Amino acid sequence: MSHAYGLNESVVHHAQGPQLRVKIQELEVYTIVQRMPIESDGRLKYRIKSDKVERVVAEHELSYFPDVITTPSVG
């Protein structure tokens, strides 16, 4: 299993609240600063950083930044 995101890529973190509920929050873009070693249970983690905060998150909590924003088609 390999990491899906590379260093310096822009991603969005989808935070989860209590009981795995997705938290509604302002869209904040993070940069991948480190790929963490693979956990013993196979989970992939990353160290991400924004202007305000740095944190470690699991891969399933991330998505590519451009994939989050949808633009209407013209025509």
Secondary structure, 3 states (H helix, E strand, C coil): CCCCCCCCCEEEECCECHHHCECCCCCCEEEEEEECCCCCCCCCEEEEECCCCEEEEEHHHEEEHHHHCCCCCCC
